[in-house]
Amino acid sequence: MKAFARSLIVGVLLLAALLGFHPGGVAADDGYLQALADPYPMNIDAAHRATTAPIFRAEERIAMWMNLPDGAASRFITGSTGAIFAFSDGSLNVVIGDDDWNNLALSATSIVAYGTASKVAAVYKFPPQPNLDLSLHIDANHHATTAPLYTRAERVVFWYNRADGSAADFMTGADDVIYTKYDGTLDFTITDKNWATLPADTTSIIAHGLFSNVTAVYVFPPK
């Protein structure tokens, strides 16, 4: 399955959770998958006005989410835009509020507008970011950095993976609350105390944005 189609399906599962549907039932509904497999185009201009042709049902509720480079999806409409509905002719014409626009992960690949009754999807694709680095970088001094991947000023949580396939939370103390910078990057130093808690067979460290669902990974060199 293509990554873009997979992210659309992940998005409809997200929609199911938001609207209280059972994910298994949504995933099995051919109508959802049909709409997501061949979406319509959506335009978003410099003022963040999202528009489509008359493709939806009249005045139906529209859900929106963002797709991420790893195929994950996350909501970003939380308040300033308000509830979104198609016009009486089935078109979409809505300005995404500034606060909601700032909720977009800087690494987002697309925005989906989804008709909750018609099961029609429209997609706006962001210009591709060449050579986007999705890694968590950690240097010899345990200074951790990323490219601008996340939502601005969001909290990031961490865990580590071990050679036996298990995982455990990492950096969970009261002083270990980490937020991204306003440019969507991570830039902090892991304390020696925290670093010492990593087991000898740790294979990777994961940095996961709680709002955006963006994940960056540091892979330890083979021993």
C-alpha positions, -999 to 999 in steps of 0.1 A, spaced: 0 0 0 13 34 -9 24 56 20 -1 83 11 -30 59 10 -19 44 42 -18 78 59 -53 85 47 -66 53 62 -49 61 94 -67 94 92 -101 78 89 -93 57 120 -85 89 138 -118 103 125 -135 72 139 -120 78 173 -130 115 173 -166 107 163 -170 77 186 -171 50 159 -155 16 164 -123 16 144 -127 -19 132 -161 -11 118 -148 20 100 -118 1 86 -141 -25 71 -164 0 55 -156 0 17 -171 34 14 -145 50 35 -116 32 18 -130 40 -16 -132 77 -9 -97 77 6 -81 58 -22 -91 85 -48 -94 118 -30 -104 151 -46 -80 181 -46 -83 209 -20 -68 243 -23 -54 263 6 -43 299 -1 -20 323 17 -47 334 40 -53 297 50 -87 296 32 -95 260 23 -117 255 -7 -130 226 -29 -154 220 -57 -190 210 -48 -180 174 -39 -196 170 -4 -232 167 7 -250 199 14 -241 213 48 -225 181 60 -200 181 88 -164 181 76 -135 166 97 -99 176 91 -66 161 100 -29 163 90 -8 135 76 28 130 87 59 117 69 58 83 87 22 76 77 7 87 110 -21 112 112 -32 137 138 -59 163 143 -51 200 144 -84 217 144 -91 224 181 -109 257 185 -101 288 165 -116 275 133 -148 262 149 -170 234 135 -166 230 97 -195 223 74 -199 221 36 -219 249 19 -255 242 6 -240 234 -28 -216 209 -13 -184 230 -16 -160 238 11 -149 273 19 -135 279 53 -106 299 68 -85 278 91 -79 299 122 -44 311 130 -42 291 163 -52 259 144 -28 266 116 -1 269 141 -10 234 154 2 219 122 34 199 125 61 216 104 68 182 88 31 176 78 28 163 43 -9 170 37 -43 181 51 -74 160 46 -110 173 46 -134 145 51 -172 145 47 -185 126 76 -218 117 58 -207 115 22 -174 97 30 -157 120 4 -121 131 10 -103 161 -4 -66 166 1 -42 195 1 -6 184 -3 22 205 11 52 211 -12 77 182 -6 106 189 17 137 175 0 159 154 23 137 159 53 157 145 83 134 125 106 162 115 130 168 124 166 205 134 167 225 129 199 261 138 201 289 127 224 278 152 250 242 139 249 230 170 232 198 161 214 185 179 183 161 174 154 151 192 122 119 213 124 95 184 126 70 190 153 43 215 162 56 247 177 61 245 215 46 211 220 55 186 247 77 156 237 79 123 256 106 97 253 111 60 255 139 36 246 139 2 229 160 -28 238 175 -56 218 149 -81 232 121 -60 216 109 -45 249 105 -7 256 104 15 286 98 52 294 128 74 294 133 108 312 102 107 334 113 129 363 97 162 373 126 181 358 125 162 325 95 180 308 107 188 273 90 211 248 99 218 212 112 252 202 89 276 184 105 266 151 94 230 157 128 217 166 141 198 196 172 212 212 182 201 247 208 181 266 201 147 282 215 148 317 242 124 328 218 110 354 192 102 328 218 88 303 231 64 330 196 48 333 198 34 298 204 -3 298 235 -16 280 214 -33 253 194 -1 243 190 0 206 172 33 201 156 63 217 122 77 206 111 113 208 73 115 203 53 147 201 22 144 223 1 167 201 14 162 166 22 125 169 55 132 151 82 107 161 120 111 157 144 82 164 180 80 175 195 46 166 225 35 186 255 23 165 258 -15 163 281 -29 191 
